[in-house]
Amino acid sequence: MAVLKFDETAYEIINERVKRKIIHTENLMTVMVDFSGGPWPEADPLHNHPHEQTTFIAEGEVVFYLEGEPEQRLKAGDMVAVPPHVKHAIKLVSPTARLIDSFNPVREDFLK
C-alpha cells in the first residue's frame, strides 16, 4: 500500500516558488504542489505532456491558461481537466496556492 504522511514526507523543492510531494501507483500519480511568492506578474511558461491531468485548487487563487480556451480564474474548490499534449500554465493571483494534480499515466519525469 502506498502511503504519504504529510508530516513525515519532505517536500521536493522545484525552485524558489514551487515545491511538491508525490504519491503514485503503477498507473496514477497525485502531486500536491505548493506555490508561493504571489501574486506573480506573469504566468509560468506554457508546457505540455502526453499525460491526462486533472487539477484541484485546494487553497489560493490562480489564473489557468489552456491552449485554445479562454483563461480561467480559479479559486479553492475549483477543478480543471487538461487533455494530453495541450499547452497549459498558471499564474498565481494570491500570495500562495496549493494545487492537487493527478496524472495518468505516471509522470516518469517526476520520479527520481
TORMAR-881334 format. One record per atom (N, C-alpha, C, O, CB): residue in one letter; x negated, y negated, z. Coordinates in steps of 0.05 Angstrom, whole numbers, padded with zeros to 5 digits, always signed. Last residue first. Glycine has a CB too. Layout:
% residues N
AXYZ/...
***
This chain:
% residues 112
K-00250-00203-00186/K-00280-00205-00184/K-00292-00180-00194/K-00317-00178-00194/K-00289-00211-00156/L-00196-00226-00226/L-00208-00206-00208/L-00238-00209-00208/L-00250-00215-00229/L-00199-00177-00215/F-00178-00259-00265/F-00176-00269-00237/F-00190-00250-00217/F-00195-00258-00195/F-00147-00273-00230/D-00180-00230-00311/D-00199-00252-00309/D-00199-00264-00281/D-00217-00279-00274/D-00193-00273-00329/E-00137-00196-00308/E-00164-00185-00302/E-00184-00207-00298/E-00203-00203-00283/E-00172-00166-00325/R-00077-00205-00287/R-00098-00222-00299/R-00125-00212-00291/R-00135-00219-00269/R-00094-00252-00290/V-00032-00152-00301/V-00050-00165-00282/V-00071-00182-00298/V-00080-00173-00319/V-00065-00143-00265/P+00016-00168-00354/P+00001-00151-00336/P-00017-00167-00317/P-00017-00191-00319/P-00015-00130-00351/N+00046-00211-00309/N+00047-00184-00319/N+00036-00185-00347/N+00046-00200-00364/N+00077-00172-00319/F+00045-00252-00251/F+00035-00246-00278/F+00039-00216-00284/F+00035-00199-00267/F+00006-00254-00280/S+00069-00306-00213/S+00069-00277-00218/S+00062-00272-00247/S+00071-00286-00265/S+00097-00265-00211/D+00052-00357-00168/D+00052-00348-00195/D+00053-00317-00196/D+00038-00304-00180/D+00027-00359-00211/I+00073-00405-00127/I+00070-00376-00127/I+00074-00367-00156/I+00096-00368-00167/I+00091-00363-00107/L+00043-00465-00104/L+00058-00451-00125/L+00052-00421-00122/L+00030-00413-00115/L+00049-00461-00154/R+00044-00521-00064/R+00038-00492-00064/R+00056-00479-00085/R+00081-00481-00085/R+00043-00479-00036/A+00014-00586-00061/A+00035-00568-00070/A+00025-00539-00068/A+00001-00534-00068/A+00043-00574-00100/T+00003-00654-00038/T-00004-00625-00041/T+00019-00610-00052/T+00042-00620-00053/T-00012-00614-00013/P+00025-00705-00051/P-00003-00702-00042/P-00014-00674-00044/P-00037-00670-00050/P-00005-00712-00013/S+00061-00697-00115/S+00060-00701-00086/S+00031-00698-00076/S+00014-00691-00092/S+00078-00680-00071/V+00047-00685-00167/V+00060-00710-00162/V+00059-00717-00132/V+00055-00740-00125/V+00089-00709-00171/L+00001-00654-00209/L+00010-00656-00182/L+00022-00684-00177/L+00009-00704-00182/L-00013-00650-00162/K+00017-00625-00269/K+00006-00650-00257/K+00018-00651-00229/K+00043-00650-00226/K+00013-00676-00274/I+00002-00565-00306/I+00017-00581-00286/I+00002-00606-00280/I-00022-00609-00285/I+00021-00564-00260/A+00013-00530-00368/A-00003-00544-00349/A+00015-00556-00328/A+00039-00558-00331/A-00021-00565-00363/H+00010-00487-00427/H+00024-00499-00405/H+00003-00512-00386/H-00020-00505-00386/H+00041-00479-00390/K+00022-00451-00488/K+00005-00470-00473/K+00022-00483-00451/K+00046-00490-00455/K-00007-00491-00491/V+00037-00384-00493/V+00048-00411-00495/V+00031-00429-00477/V+00028-00423-00453/V+00078-00411-00487/H+00022-00330-00487/H+00009-00346-00507/H+00019-00375-00510/H+00011-00389-00529/H+00012-00332-00533/P+00084-00307-00458/P+00056-00303-00465/P+00047-00321-00488/P+00063-00328-00505/P+00052-00274-00474/P+00127-00357-00426/P+00122-00334-00443/P+00092-00331-00449/P+00077-00350-00447/P+00138-00338-00470/V+00141-00374-00361/V+00123-00381-00383/V+00119-00356-00400/V+00109-00336-00391/V+00096-00392-00372/A+00193-00401-00321/A+00181-00377-00334/A+00165-00387-00358/A+00173-00404-00373/A+00203-00357-00343/V+00201-00432-00257/V+00197-00434-00286/V+00185-00408-00297/V+00170-00396-00283/V+00179-00459-00294/M+00238-00459-00202/M+00223-00438-00215/M+00221-00443-00245/M+00238-00457-00256/M+00235-00410-00209/D+00246-00496-00139/D+00249-00493-00168/D+00231-00470-00179/D+00210-00463-00166/D+00243-00519-00183/G+00229-00499-00087/G+00253-00484-00093/G+00258-00479-00122/G+00272-00461-00130/G+00277-00497-00081/A+00202-00563-00091/A+00204-00539-00076/A+00231-00525-00081/A+00252-00538-00079/A+00200-00545-00046/K+00208-00588-00159/K+00203-00591-00131/K+00207-00564-00117/K+00215-00545-00130/K+00222-00613-00119/L+00188-00614-00223/L+00197-00591-00207/L+00190-00596-00178/L+00168-00607-00171/L+00186-00565-00217/R+00201-00643-00283/R+00192-00650-00255/R+00205-00629-00237/R+00229-00627-00235/R+00201-00680-00247/Q+00181-00621-00345/Q+00200-00617-00324/Q+00187-00626-00297/Q+00166-00617-00290/Q+00209-00588-00323/E+00177-00642-00414/E+00165-00638-00388/E+00186-00636-00366/E+00208-00648-00369/E+00145-00662-00381/P+00210-00603-00465/P+00206-00628-00451/P+00193-00623-00424/P+00198-00602-00411/P+00233-00643-00448/E+00169-00556-00505/E+00192-00562-00487/E+00188-00590-00474/E+00165-00599-00472/E+00195-00541-00465/G+00123-00545-00532/G+00148-00543-00547/G+00173-00550-00530/G+00195-00549-00541/G+00152-00517-00558/E+00089-00521-00476/E+00087-00528-00504/E+00115-00524-00517/E+00128-00503-00515/E+00067-00510-00518/L+00104-00549-00415/L+00105-00524-00430/L+00108-00531-00460/L+00126-00545-00468/L+00130-00506-00421/Y+00087-00577-00354/Y+00086-00580-00383/Y+00086-00553-00396/Y+00070-00536-00389/Y+00062-00598-00392/F+00114-00602-00296/F+00106-00577-00310/F+00109-00582-00340/F+00130-00591-00349/F+00123-00552-00301/V+00096-00640-00242/V+00107-00641-00269/V+00096-00617-00284/V+00072-00612-00284/V+00100-00669-00284/V+00112-00623-00174/V+00094-00623-00197/V+00110-00631-00222/V+00135-00628-00222/V+00080-00596-00201/E+00113-00622-00103/E+00126-00631-00128/E+00105-00633-00150/E+00084-00644-00146/E+00141-00657-00125/G+00119-00579-00045/G+00109-00602-00060/G+00125-00607-00086/G+00147-00596-00089/G+00081-00597-00067/E+00123-00508-00044/E+00121-00533-00030/E+00111-00555-00050/E+00097-00549-00069/E+00101-00531-00006/A+00136-00469-00082/A+00142-00464-00054/A+00141-00490-00037/A+00157-00493-00018/A+00121-00444-00043/I+00159-00458-00142/I+00147-00481-00128/I+00155-00477-00099/I+00178-00482-00091/I+00158-00509-00140/F+00141-00402-00179/F+00159-00412-00158/F+00145-00435-00144/F+00123-00432-00134/F+00168-00389-00138/T+00133-00379-00243/T+00122-00396-00223/T+00145-00405-00205/T+00165-00415-00214/T+00107-00420-00235/T+00115-00323-00284/T+00136-00339-00271/T+00123-00355-00249/T+00103-00346-00236/T+00159-00321-00259/Q+00088-00300-00345/Q+00084-00314-00319/Q+00110-00326-00310/Q+00126-00337-00325/Q+00063-00336-00322/E+00056-00252-00385/E+00081-00265-00377/E+00076-00278-00350/E+00060-00267-00334/E+00105-00244-00376/H-00009-00263-00416/H+00008-00252-00394/H+00035-00267-00393/H+00037-00291-00398/H-00006-00254-00368/P-00047-00284-00449/P-00029-00264-00460/P-00009-00253-00440/P+00005-00234-00446/P-00045-00242-00472/H-00049-00356-00440/H-00060-00329-00435/H-00039-00309-00445/H-00016-00317-00450/H-00065-00325-00405/N-00069-00426-00442/N-00051-00404-00446/N-00065-00377-00441/N-00089-00377-00439/N-00039-00405-00475/H-00069-00495-00421/H-00082-00469-00425/H-00061-00449-00432/H-00037-00454-00428/H-00098-00461-00399/L-00083-00565-00415/L-00065-00543-00424/L-00082-00518-00427/L-00105-00519-00436/L-00051-00551-00451/P-00116-00592-00358/P-00116-00585-00386/P-00096-00563-00392/P-00093-00544-00377/P-00144-00577-00396/D-00074-00625-00309/D-00096-00607-00316/D-00095-00601-00346/D-00074-00605-00358/D-00094-00580-00299/A-00049-00693-00320/A-00046-00664-00317/A-00073-00649-00321/A-00091-00659-00333/A-00026-00653-00337/E-00069-00751-00282/E-00062-00737-00307/E-00061-00707-00302/E-00070-00698-00281/E-00082-00744-00330/P-00073-00770-00231/P-00067-00789-00252/P-00059-00776-00278/P-00044-00788-00294/P-00090-00808-00256/W-00040-00734-00178/W-00060-00735-00198/W-00053-00755-00220/W-00030-00757-00227/W-00065-00707-00211/P-00024-00755-00111/P-00016-00749-00138/P-00040-00752-00158/P-00057-00770-00155/P+00007-00767-00147/G-00068-00700-00092/G-00048-00714-00108/G-00039-00740-00096/G-00046-00747-00073/G-00024-00697-00111/G-00102-00666-00066/G-00113-00690-00079/G-00093-00705-00096/G-00101-00722-00112/G-00136-00682-00096/S-00085-00596-00081/S-00088-00620-00064/S-00099-00643-00080/S-00105-00641-00104/S-00107-00613-00040/F-00052-00533-00085/F-00063-00556-00098/F-00065-00580-00079/F-00048-00582-00062/F-00046-00564-00123/D-00055-00464-00078/D-00052-00489-00064/D-00067-00511-00079/D-00090-00509-00085/D-00062-00487-00035/V-00023-00408-00102/V-00042-00429-00109/V-00036-00454-00093/V-00013-00464-00095/V-00042-00434-00140/M-00018-00341-00099/M-00010-00365-00084/M-00031-00386-00089/M-00054-00382-00082/M-00006-00359-00054/V+00000-00293-00145/V-00022-00312-00138/V-00009-00336-00124/V+00008-00349-00135/V-00039-00320-00162/T+00010-00227-00161/T+00022-00251-00150/T-00001-00268-00139/T-00018-00258-00124/T+00043-00244-00127/M+00014-00181-00215/M-00003-00197-00198/M+00013-00221-00188/M+00028-00234-00203/M-00028-00207-00213/L+00025-00114-00237/L+00036-00140-00229/L+00017-00155-00210/L+00006-00142-00193/L+00064-00136-00216/N+00004-00064-00247/N+00017-00078-00269/N+00026-00106-00262/N+00035-00121-00280/N+00040-00062-00278/E-00020-00044-00200/E-00032-00037-00226/E-00021-00055-00248/E-00036-00061-00267/E-00026-00008-00232/T-00016-00102-00159/T-00013-00074-00163/T-00026-00068-00189/T-00041-00084-00200/T+00017-00065-00161/H-00044-00155-00118/H-00035-00143-00143/H-00032-00113-00141/H-00043-00100-00123/H-00055-00149-00166/I-00055-00221-00093/I-00048-00193-00088/I-00039-00181-00114/I-00027-00195-00130/I-00026-00190-00065/I-00095-00277-00076/I-00084-00259-00096/I-00077-00232-00084/I-00092-00221-00068/I-00104-00256-00119/K-00099-00347-00064/K-00100-00320-00053/K-00085-00302-00072/K-00064-00310-00083/K-00088-00319-00024/R-00136-00408-00080/R-00115-00388-00084/R-00121-00363-00068/R-00143-00358-00058/R-00113-00381-00113/K-00144-00479-00093/K-00152-00454-00080/K-00129-00434-00082/K-00106-00442-00085/K-00161-00460-00051/V-00163-00542-00119/V-00148-00517-00123/V-00160-00493-00109/V-00184-00488-00111/V-00146-00511-00154/R-00197-00585-00115/R-00168-00589-00110/R-00151-00565-00115/R-00127-00567-00114/R-00159-00611-00128/E-00250-00569-00124/E-00244-00586-00100/E-00214-00591-00095/E-00207-00600-00074/E-00258-00612-00103/N-00237-00501-00146/N-00250-00527-00148/N-00242-00544-00124/N-00228-00534-00106/N-00244-00541-00175/I-00226-00450-00124/I-00230-00453-00153/I-00245-00479-00159/I-00263-00479-00175/I-00202-00454-00167/I-00238-00408-00072/I-00239-00436-00079/I-00245-00438-00109/I-00265-00428-00119/I-00261-00451-00062/E-00196-00363-00043/E-00216-00365-00065/E-00215-00394-00074/E-00195-00404-00082/E-00210-00345-00089/Y-00186-00358+00027/Y-00179-00370+00001/Y-00203-00366-00018/Y-00226-00365-00010/Y-00173-00400+00004/A-00185-00296+00064/A-00197-00322+00057/A-00187-00332+00030/A-00180-00316+00012/A-00228-00320+00056/T-00139-00267+00106/T-00149-00267+00078/T-00160-00295+00072/T-00145-00315+00073/T-00127-00259+00058/E-00113-00269+00153/E-00136-00252+00152/E-00149-00251+00124/E-00169-00237+00120/E-00128-00224+00160/D-00068-00300+00148/D-00088-00309+00167/D-00114-00293+00166/D-00135-00301+00176/D-00078-00309+00195/F-00038-00268+00110/F-00047-00295+00104/F-00070-00303+00122/F-00090-00313+00112/F-00023-00314+00109/K-00050-00205+00088/K-00042-00220+00112/K-00055-00248+00110/K-00079-00250+00108/K-00051-00205+00138/L-00029-00167+00038/L-00046-00190+00042/L-00035-00204+00066/L-00012-00215+00066/L-00046-00209+00016/V-00030-00099+00018/V-00020-00119+00038/V-00040-00142+00039/V-00064-00138+00040/V-00017-00106+00066/A-00013-00043-00018/A-00027-00068-00019/A-00014-00088+00001/A+00010-00093+00000/A-00028-00080-00048/M-00017+00024+00000/M+00000+00000+00000/M-00018-00025+00000/M-00036-00027+00016/M+00019+00000+00025/
***
